[in-house]
Amino acid sequence: MIGSDSRLTSAQKANKTKGRRKRVYHGVFEDLQKRIRQGDWLPGERMPSITQLAKELHVGAGSIREALRSLQSIGLIKIEHGSGVYVTGAHPFTELSGHFQTVGDGLLLALAETRRILEPELALLAAERGTDEELIEIEGLVRQMEEASKQGTDFAELDVLFHRKIAYAARNPILYQTMEGVSDLFLESRRAILLDPSALLRALRYHALIAEALKLRNAPQAQLLMQGHMNSMLDEVLASEARKLSEEAA
């Protein structure tokens, strides 16, 4: 019996191979990023060589190089040619997180406004550029959040990861780095403002609709839904500030 691959055109085979490479690279990038963030290699420490990492992760050297370039673009490592790869920090832009602790609600509002500008465009690009596997993974995160909601457990970190995955799938390293730089702030703000159960359900509904639009590669719909989600989040921030002002006045 003739194998299915033998019926593919040269272009289809090239796209299939390209898709496999993307999956491998994405897995390596996520694995190394996780290990850096959890402290396997400390800031200033030299990472293992490309050859060592390729052998350890059972992938090609090309996938390692590509992942390292992306890690450098988001500020986690520094590649010094002829010397090696060095960790620069587990949490890039940590000065923003420190600033967040001092300015409170003012930065919450600024963050919500920033996300309203950036995230609809990221959703549009993710629908156009994300791999099928990435979009399925984003849909899976929605199911995890829905299950956590049913069990009454907090899904703040899954919420943040949902938006990070969309930013990554957009394939714009500068926008991705910007989102990574405020990820800690995002997590803190998410926990601070989504206290109302109705707000949580509304966010979940938006997540499900956005994930569906992404999977269908309906870029305009994904952008529109994300815009609605961000407008809703901004309203939550303003409502949170109003409640605090009312409590202080009382």
N, C-alpha and C positions, 0 to 999 in steps of 0.2 A: 504493500500500500504506500502511495506517495505521501510523504510527510507534509504537514501544513506549510512549513517554511519554504518548501520547494515551489509552492504556488505563489509566493510573494514576489513582487517586483523589486528591482534593485533599490528604488526609493523607499519602499515599505520596509525592506530589510535594514536600510540605513537608519530609518526612523526608529525601528525596533531596537537596534543596537544603541542608538542615542538615548532612548528611554531607559535602557538598562544602566547605562553609564550615569544618568541623572539620579537614578535610585541609589546606586552605590555611593556616589558623591554625597548625596543628601544624608545617607546613613552615617557616613564617616564624619561629616560636618557636625551632625547632632551629637554623635558619640564623643568627639573630642571637646565640643563646647560644654557638654554635661560634665566631663571629667575635669575640665579647667574650673568650672564654677563650683564643683564640690571639693576642690582643693587637692586633686591628685598631683598637680604641678602648681607650685606657689609662684606668686609674682616675682620676677627676676630669675626664676629657674629656667634652665635650658631643657627643652623637650627632647624626647628621643629623636633619632634621625628619621628621615623619610623612609629609608630602607627598613629600619626597625619597626616603625609604625605600620608599614605595609605588610610586613610579616606577621605582626601581632593581630592585625585586623583582617588578614587574609584578603587583601585587595591590591590593586595595582598602584604603583608609585604615582601615576597620573592623578588618580582619585585623591590621594593624600595631598598632593601639591595644590589641587584645586580647592580642597577643603581648607587648607592652611591659608591660601590667599583670601578666602571669604572670612576666616577668623581674624585675619589681620585687618580686613575692611571694617569690622565691627569693634575693633580696638582691644581684642582679647590677647593677641600675640603680636610680636614684631619679628619679621624675617630679616636676618642680617646675613647677606650672602657671604659665604666663605667662613662664617662663624657658627651659624645655627639658628634655631627658632627659639625665641624666649617669650615666656608668659609676661604680659604687661599688667594683667589684673583679672580677677574673677568677676568683677562687676564694673564694666565700663561706665564712665560718666557718674561715678559715685558721688561727686560733688553735688549733683542735682538732688540725689536722695537726701543728703545732709541738709541742703537748702530747704527741702520739703518739710523737714521737721520744724523749721523755724517760721515759715511764712503761712502755714496752715491753709485756710480756705482760699486765700488769694491765688495760691498755686493750683489748687484743685480746679478753680475756674479756668485758669490759664491752660492747664492740661486738657480740660474738656474742649476748649476752643481749638487747641492744636490738633487734637484727634479729629475734630469735626472737619478740619481742613484736609488732613492727610488720609484718613482711613477710607473715605469713599473712593479716592483714586487708587489706593492700594487694592481694594476689592475689585475694581475694574481690571487692573493689571493682572491680578491673580487669576481671574476668569479667563484671561487671554493667554497667560504664560505658564500657569501652574501645571504640573504633570497630573495625569489622571490619579496616580497614587496619592499625591499631596491633597487633592481635592476630596478624595475618599477619606483620607485621614482627618481632614477638617470636619467632614460629616460625622465621623466616628466620635470626635470630641463633643459634638452636640449631643449625641446619644449618652455619652458619659455624664454630661452636665444634667441632662434630663433625669437620669437614674439617680444622681446625687440629690437632685431636688426632691424626688419622690421619697427618698430616705431621710430628708430633712438635714442633710449635711452640706457644709459650705463647699462651693465649687469655684472659689475665687481664682485659684491657680489654674484650673482648667479654662476659665474665662480668659485669663491673660494669655494662656498658651494658644487658644483659638485665634486671637488677634495677631499673635506673633507668627503663627503658621501662615496666615493670610499675607502678612507683610513679607515673609520669606518667599512665598509662592509668586509674589509680584516681580521678583527678579530685578530689583533696583537696590543695589547695595547701600546707596546713600540714604534712601528712605528707610530701608531696613535698619541701618545703624541708628537713625534718628529714633525709631520706635524702640529699639533695644535700649537706647540711652534713657528712656523714660519708663521702662518696664517696671522698675521698682516703685516708681511713683504711681503707675497705673494700678499695681496691686494694692497699694495703700489706699488710693482713692476709691477703688472698687469696693473695698471692705468698709470704707467710711460712709459711702452714699447709698449703696444698695441694701438698705436695712428694711425697706418696705417689701413685704412678700409680693405685692402686685407689681412692683418695679422689677423684681427678679423674674417673675413669670413673663413680663413684657420683654425683658432682655433675652430670655430663652426663646421666645417666639421669633424675635428678630434673628437670633443665631440660626435657628432652623431654616428660616426663609432664605437667609444669606447663603448658607451651605448648599441649599437646593439650587439656587441661582448659579453658584459657582460650579456645581457638578454639571449643570446643563450648559455651562459656558455662556450664560446670558450676561455679558459684561455690563450693559446699561442697567439691567435689573439689579444686579449685585451692587452696583454703585448707588442706585436709588435707595435700596434697602439699607445699605450701610449709612447713607446720609440720614435716613429716618432714625436709625439706631443711635447715631451720634447726637442728633437733635434731642432725642429722648433722654440720653445721658446728661446732656447739658441742662435740660430741665430739672433732672434729679439733683444736680449740683446746686442749682439756684434754689430749689426747694429746701435742700439741706441747710444752706446758708440762712434762708428765711426762718427755718425752725430754730436755729441756734440763736439768731438775733431776738426772736420772740422769747426764748427761754431766758436769755440774759436780761431782757427788759422786765420779765416777770420776777 
